[in-house]
Amino acid sequence: MNSYAYEAVDAAGASSAGVLEVASQSEAVRRIKEMGLFPLRVAQRPQSRLPRVRAKSRARGQNGSFSIALFGERVKPAALTVLTRQIATLVDAGLPLLRGLRILEQQESNRTLKRILGEVGEGIEAGSQFSEAIAAHPKVFNRLYLNMVRAGELGGALELTLRRLAEFMEKAQKIKSKVKSAMFYPAAVMLVATAIMGLMLVFVIPRFKEVFSGLTGGAPLPAFTTLVLNISDFTKHHFVLALLALTVVGFALALGVRTKMGRVVFDQLKLKLPIFGPVFRKAAISRFARTLGTLLNSGVPVLQALTIVRETAGNLVVGNLISQVHDGVKEGETITAPLRTSSIFPPMIVGMVDIGEQTGALPDMLMKIADGCDDEVDNAVSSMMSLLEPIMIVFLAVVVGSIVIAMFLPIIGIINNGVGSPGAGDGSDS
């Protein structure tokens, strides 16, 4: 007998978990269904330390080096998206699923994916369904992926579900890359500006200080020049301390974001930023609408779909709102009731969801909302990039120009004093 830990939901959407002592994963799934539950995750529990070590030893390649699987199954979303599209294409072409998986296993260059494909194929050969086989790899195939595949199997439309899943993942990756590109440009400019300022403060400005001490003869320097020189002295003599302080602050912020309260504050801040906030908000709405619409189109029950959407929202503030929607639907309310009281969803989006519920076309309406939000994110990112370019150029010009002006003010004063002194321009002796 083996031990299998499971997570499941009932018809009302309530979650439950437990451990079963059965011979195989298929038997565990059957037992869970007999209890009137819908399995979400079924994974075998390690029996002892020795099997775990042996499993790691099997992860060695032919050259004896450990593969990525030693540190946990981690597959990039782009690689998983391509794999899903390939599986959907092969199944849609009429190729048996097991044969398609074996073909993809042979041509896969990613060692982690190659191993997972082999194990999934072995599970199917042993009599498991595709959803049961991928449930053993929750770090690669998340609950959204698993439940859509399971719904496709139950509805007899696995190829259609896989195609929808591939399209969903492709669009999710596209919108994520758009938001990342919008954040990359200002971050890169700020990094370059900080590096330039650091070099000037540590290496360039101290040389000017030596020059000024010899030219002014002890006369006081302009206030702005004195301020820049003082900043330069502090940076030069306390560079390591300042760098250590910045590192500690960054580390503390990173740890704070990992806590639940810190993550809520961070996610709330992202939605309320002056320039980037609307982009994050539209991206969150698009993710909510596309995930829920895709799940409903695949036949997943609404309460279970809302549970999955909450866990894959990517933003705790949006996730808390989806929890309110789930509780409201569970009590017999509509989806739009909690959305109306939130500041995240604009009235037009709420109205479209309401119309979709009333007409019975909620999945299609959600997909239209997602497409519209994606277009708005594209336009917002393009406008933001057009606006940020001149702002960043002006910012760099002000930073560098201020330092240059501070260094030239004493020189200008020395020149003016020399020109205005008695006999400065008189070549006669009388």
matplotlib code that plots the C-alpha trace (Angstrom):
import matplotlib.pyplot as plt

x = [0.0, 1.1, 0.0, -1.6, -2.3, -5.2, -7.0, -10.6, -13.8, -17.4, -20.4, -20.7, -17.1, -15.9, -12.3, -11.1, -7.8, -6.7, -4.5, -5.6, -3.8, -4.4, -2.4, -2.2, -3.1, -6.0, -7.5, -7.0, -8.9, -11.7, -12.0, -12.2, -15.0, -16.9, -16.8, -18.7, -15.6, -14.0, -10.2, -7.9, -4.5, -3.5, 0.2, 2.0, 3.7, 7.3, 7.5, 11.0, 14.2, 15.8, 13.3, 13.7, 17.5, 17.0, 14.7, 17.4, 20.0, 17.8, 17.8, 21.5, 22.3, 24.7, 27.6, 26.8, 25.7, 22.5, 19.6, 17.4, 14.9, 17.2, 16.2, 12.5, 10.5, 10.7, 9.7, 9.5, 5.9, 7.1, 8.3, 5.1, 3.1, 4.9, 4.5, 0.8, 0.4, 2.3, 0.1, -3.0, -1.8, -0.9, -4.2, -6.2, -4.5, -5.9, -2.7, -3.2, -2.3, 0.3, 2.0, 2.1, 3.7, 6.4, 7.2, 7.4, 9.6, 12.0, 12.5, 12.4, 15.7, 14.7, 15.8, 13.2, 10.3, 11.7, 11.7, 8.2, 6.8, 8.3, 6.6, 3.3, 3.5, 4.3, 1.2, -1.0, 0.4, -0.5, -4.1, -4.3, -6.0, -4.0, -5.2, -4.3, -0.8, 0.0, -1.5, 1.7, 3.7, 1.9, 4.9, 4.7, 1.0, -0.9, -4.5, -5.8, -4.0, -5.1, -8.8, -9.1, -7.6, -9.9, -12.9, -11.9, -11.6, -15.0, -16.6, -14.9, -13.2, -9.6, -8.1, -10.4, -9.6, -5.8, -6.1, -8.0, -5.4, -2.5, -4.2, -4.8, -1.2, 0.1, -2.0, -1.1, 2.5, 2.1, 0.4, 2.9, 5.8, 4.1, 3.9, 7.5, 8.7, 7.0, 8.8, 12.2, 12.8, 12.5, 14.3, 17.2, 17.4, 17.4, 20.1, 22.3, 21.6, 22.6, 25.8, 26.7, 26.1, 28.1, 31.1, 31.0, 30.6, 33.4, 36.0, 35.3, 34.1, 36.9, 39.4, 37.5, 37.7, 41.4, 41.5, 39.1, 41.2, 44.2, 42.3, 40.1, 42.8, 40.4, 37.5, 34.1, 32.5, 29.0, 26.4, 25.3, 28.8, 29.5, 26.4, 27.5, 31.0, 29.7, 27.5, 30.6, 32.7, 30.0, 29.6, 33.3, 34.1, 30.9, 30.4, 30.5, 28.2, 25.7, 25.8, 25.3, 22.4, 20.8, 21.3, 19.7, 16.7, 16.2, 16.5, 14.0, 11.6, 11.9, 11.2, 8.3, 6.7, 6.9, 4.6, 0.8, 0.4, 3.4, 2.1, -1.3, 0.3, 2.6, -0.3, -2.5, 0.3, 0.8, -2.9, -2.7, 0.5, 0.0, 1.3, 1.7, -1.4, -3.9, -1.7, -1.5, -5.3, -6.2, -3.8, -5.4, -8.9, -7.8, -6.3, -9.4, -11.8, -9.7, -9.1, -12.7, -14.0, -11.6, -12.6, -16.3, -16.0, -14.2, -17.1, -15.6, -18.4, -18.5, -17.7, -14.7, -13.7, -13.8, -11.6, -9.0, -9.2, -8.6, -5.5, -4.1, -5.0, -1.4, -2.6, -3.8, -6.1, -7.8, -7.8, -9.6, -12.2, -12.7, -13.2, -16.1, -17.5, -17.1, -18.9, -21.7, -22.3, -22.3, -25.1, -27.1, -25.9, -24.6, -21.0, -21.5, -22.8, -19.3, -17.7, -19.9, -18.6, -14.9, -12.6, -10.8, -13.4, -14.8, -18.6, -18.4, -16.7, -19.2, -22.0, -20.7, -20.4, -24.0, -25.2, -23.3, -25.0, -28.4, -28.1, -26.4, -23.3, -21.0, -18.0, -18.0, -18.5, -15.6, -13.4, -14.5, -13.6, -10.2, -9.5, -10.6, -8.4, -5.4, -5.8, -6.0, -2.9, -1.1, -2.2, -1.3, 2.2, 2.8, 1.6, 3.6, 6.8, 6.3, 5.8, 8.6, 11.3, 11.3, 10.8, 13.8, 15.9, 15.0, 15.7, 19.2, 19.9, 18.8, 20.9, 24.1, 23.6, 23.2, 26.5, 28.2, 26.8, 27.8, 31.4, 31.5, 30.0, 33.4, 35.2, 32.8, 33.2, 37.0, 36.9, 34.5, 36.7, 39.8, 38.2, 36.7, 39.8, 41.7, 44.2, 43.2, 42.8, 45.3, 48.7, 50.2, 52.5, 51.0]
y = [0.0, 3.5, 6.8, 9.4, 13.0, 14.6, 18.0, 18.0, 20.1, 19.1, 20.2, 23.4, 24.3, 23.6, 22.4, 19.3, 17.4, 14.0, 10.9, 7.6, 4.2, 2.6, 0.6, 3.2, 6.7, 5.6, 3.8, 7.0, 9.0, 6.5, 6.5, 10.3, 10.3, 7.7, 10.1, 12.6, 14.9, 16.3, 15.7, 18.6, 17.1, 13.6, 13.0, 10.1, 10.7, 9.6, 6.5, 7.0, 8.9, 6.1, 6.3, 10.1, 9.7, 7.0, 9.3, 12.0, 9.5, 8.7, 12.4, 12.1, 12.4, 10.2, 12.4, 12.0, 15.6, 16.4, 17.8, 20.7, 18.3, 17.9, 21.3, 20.9, 20.7, 24.1, 24.7, 28.1, 29.1, 29.7, 26.1, 24.8, 26.9, 25.5, 21.9, 22.4, 23.8, 20.8, 18.3, 20.0, 19.9, 16.2, 15.2, 17.4, 15.7, 12.3, 11.0, 8.9, 10.9, 8.4, 8.2, 12.0, 12.2, 9.7, 11.7, 14.9, 13.1, 12.1, 15.5, 17.5, 19.1, 20.3, 17.5, 18.3, 18.3, 15.2, 13.3, 14.6, 13.6, 10.1, 9.8, 11.0, 8.5, 5.7, 6.8, 6.6, 3.2, 2.0, 2.9, 6.5, 9.3, 12.3, 14.5, 11.9, 11.5, 15.2, 15.6, 14.0, 17.1, 20.1, 22.4, 22.2, 21.7, 24.0, 23.7, 25.7, 23.4, 20.3, 21.2, 22.3, 19.0, 17.1, 19.0, 18.3, 14.6, 14.5, 16.4, 14.3, 17.3, 17.1, 18.5, 21.5, 22.1, 21.8, 24.3, 26.7, 26.2, 26.9, 30.1, 31.2, 30.6, 32.4, 35.5, 35.4, 35.3, 38.1, 40.5, 39.6, 40.5, 43.8, 44.8, 43.7, 45.7, 48.7, 48.3, 47.5, 50.8, 53.1, 50.6, 50.4, 54.2, 54.7, 52.1, 53.9, 57.3, 55.9, 54.4, 57.7, 59.7, 57.2, 57.4, 61.2, 61.5, 59.1, 59.7, 63.0, 65.5, 65.0, 66.1, 69.3, 69.8, 69.7, 72.2, 74.6, 74.6, 75.9, 78.5, 80.1, 80.7, 79.8, 81.9, 80.3, 78.3, 78.8, 77.0, 74.7, 73.6, 73.1, 70.8, 68.7, 68.4, 67.4, 64.7, 63.5, 63.3, 61.3, 58.9, 58.4, 57.8, 55.9, 54.1, 50.6, 51.6, 53.2, 50.1, 47.8, 50.0, 49.8, 46.0, 45.6, 47.8, 45.8, 42.5, 43.7, 44.8, 41.5, 39.6, 41.9, 41.2, 37.5, 37.9, 38.0, 41.5, 42.8, 41.2, 42.8, 46.2, 45.7, 44.5, 47.4, 49.8, 48.4, 49.0, 52.6, 53.8, 57.1, 55.8, 52.1, 51.5, 51.5, 49.1, 46.6, 47.0, 46.2, 43.3, 41.9, 42.3, 40.6, 37.7, 37.3, 37.4, 35.2, 32.6, 32.4, 32.5, 29.7, 27.5, 28.0, 27.4, 24.1, 23.0, 23.6, 24.4, 28.1, 27.7, 25.5, 27.9, 30.8, 28.9, 28.3, 31.9, 33.1, 31.0, 32.0, 35.7, 36.8, 39.7, 39.2, 42.2, 40.8, 37.3, 38.6, 40.2, 36.9, 35.2, 37.6, 36.7, 33.0, 33.4, 35.5, 33.0, 30.2, 32.0, 32.5, 36.0, 37.1, 37.6, 41.3, 42.1, 42.1, 43.6, 46.7, 47.6, 47.3, 50.0, 47.6, 46.8, 49.9, 50.2, 49.3, 46.0, 45.2, 46.0, 43.7, 40.9, 41.6, 41.4, 38.1, 36.6, 37.7, 36.4, 33.2, 34.1, 34.8, 32.9, 34.6, 38.0, 37.4, 36.5, 39.8, 41.7, 40.0, 40.9, 44.5, 44.8, 43.3, 46.0, 48.7, 47.4, 47.4, 51.0, 52.1, 50.5, 52.2, 55.6, 55.1, 54.3, 57.4, 59.5, 58.0, 58.5, 62.3, 62.3, 60.0, 62.1, 65.3, 63.5, 62.5, 65.9, 67.5, 65.2, 65.4, 69.1, 70.0, 68.4, 70.1, 73.5, 73.0, 72.3, 75.3, 77.9, 78.5, 78.7, 81.3, 83.2, 83.1, 84.3, 87.2, 88.3, 88.2, 90.2, 92.7, 93.3, 96.6, 96.7, 93.3, 94.4, 97.5, 96.9, 100.4, 100.9, 104.4]
z = [0.0, -0.8, 0.9, -1.4, -0.2, -1.9, -2.2, -3.4, -3.5, -3.1, -5.2, -3.2, -3.8, -0.2, -0.1, 1.8, 2.1, 3.4, 3.0, 1.5, 1.8, -1.6, -4.1, -7.0, -7.9, -10.0, -7.0, -4.9, -7.5, -7.7, -3.9, -3.8, -6.4, -4.4, -1.5, -3.7, -4.1, -7.2, -6.9, -7.6, -6.6, -5.8, -5.1, -3.6, -0.2, 0.2, 2.4, 3.8, 3.3, 1.2, -1.7, -1.9, -2.2, -4.9, -6.8, -6.7, -8.0, -11.0, -11.8, -12.7, -16.4, -18.3, -17.4, -13.7, -13.1, -11.4, -13.5, -12.6, -11.1, -8.1, -6.9, -7.7, -10.9, -12.4, -16.0, -17.6, -18.6, -22.2, -22.5, -21.0, -23.4, -26.4, -25.0, -24.5, -28.1, -29.4, -27.5, -28.7, -32.3, -32.2, -30.5, -32.8, -35.8, -34.6, -33.0, -29.8, -26.7, -25.5, -28.9, -29.1, -25.7, -26.7, -29.8, -27.8, -25.2, -27.9, -29.3, -26.1, -25.2, -21.8, -19.4, -16.8, -19.3, -21.0, -17.7, -16.9, -20.3, -19.7, -16.3, -17.6, -20.5, -18.0, -15.9, -19.0, -19.9, -16.4, -16.9, -15.5, -17.3, -18.6, -15.8, -13.2, -14.6, -14.7, -11.1, -9.9, -11.0, -9.3, -9.6, -13.4, -14.0, -11.7, -10.6, -13.6, -16.0, -14.2, -13.8, -17.5, -18.6, -16.3, -17.5, -21.1, -20.4, -18.7, -21.6, -24.3, -25.8, -24.6, -27.9, -27.7, -24.1, -24.8, -27.6, -25.4, -22.6, -25.1, -26.3, -22.7, -21.8, -24.9, -24.2, -20.5, -21.4, -24.0, -21.5, -18.8, -21.1, -22.0, -18.4, -17.8, -20.7, -19.4, -16.1, -17.6, -19.3, -16.3, -14.1, -16.6, -16.9, -13.1, -12.8, -15.4, -13.7, -10.3, -11.7, -13.4, -10.2, -8.2, -10.5, -10.5, -6.8, -6.0, -8.7, -10.5, -8.0, -5.5, -8.1, -8.6, -4.8, -5.0, -7.8, -6.1, -2.9, -4.9, -7.0, -4.4, -1.8, 1.0, -0.2, 0.4, -2.4, -3.6, -1.5, -4.2, -4.9, -1.2, -1.0, -3.9, -2.5, 0.9, -0.7, -2.6, 0.6, 2.3, -0.6, -1.0, 2.7, 3.5, 0.2, 1.8, 4.6, 2.2, 0.0, 3.0, 4.2, 0.7, 0.7, 4.1, 3.1, -0.1, 1.8, 4.4, 1.7, -0.1, 3.2, 3.9, 0.6, 1.3, 4.3, 3.7, 5.1, 3.2, 0.0, 0.4, 0.9, -2.1, -4.4, -3.2, -4.0, -7.5, -8.3, -7.0, -8.6, -10.6, -14.0, -13.7, -11.5, -14.4, -16.4, -13.4, -12.9, -16.5, -16.5, -13.3, -14.8, -18.0, -16.1, -14.0, -17.0, -19.3, -16.6, -15.5, -19.1, -20.2, -17.2, -17.8, -21.5, -20.6, -18.4, -15.0, -12.4, -11.5, -7.8, -8.5, -11.3, -8.9, -6.4, -9.1, -10.3, -6.8, -6.4, -9.8, -9.6, -9.0, -6.8, -3.2, -3.4, -6.5, -4.8, -1.8, -4.0, -5.9, -2.5, -1.9, -5.3, -4.5, -1.1, -2.8, -5.5, -2.9, -1.1, -4.3, -5.3, -8.7, -9.6, -10.2, -6.7, -5.0, -8.1, -7.9, -4.5, -5.4, -6.7, -9.0, -11.6, -13.5, -14.0, -17.7, -16.9, -14.2, -16.6, -19.2, -16.7, -15.6, -19.1, -19.6, -16.5, -17.6, -21.1, -20.2, -22.3, -19.4, -20.7, -24.1, -22.4, -20.1, -23.1, -24.8, -21.6, -21.5, -25.2, -24.6, -21.5, -23.4, -26.1, -23.4, -21.8, -25.2, -25.8, -22.2, -22.5, -25.8, -24.4, -21.3, -23.2, -25.4, -22.2, -20.2, -22.8, -22.7, -18.9, -18.4, -20.8, -18.9, -15.6, -16.7, -18.0, -14.7, -12.6, -14.7, -15.5, -11.9, -11.0, -13.9, -12.9, -9.3, -10.5, -12.9, -10.5, -8.6, -11.9, -13.2, -10.0, -10.3, -13.9, -13.0, -10.1, -12.3, -15.0, -12.7, -10.6, -10.8, -13.7, -14.9, -18.5, -18.3, -19.9, -18.9, -15.9, -15.0]

ax = plt.figure().add_subplot(projection="3d")
ax.plot(x, y, z, "-o")
ax.set_aspect("equal")
plt.show()
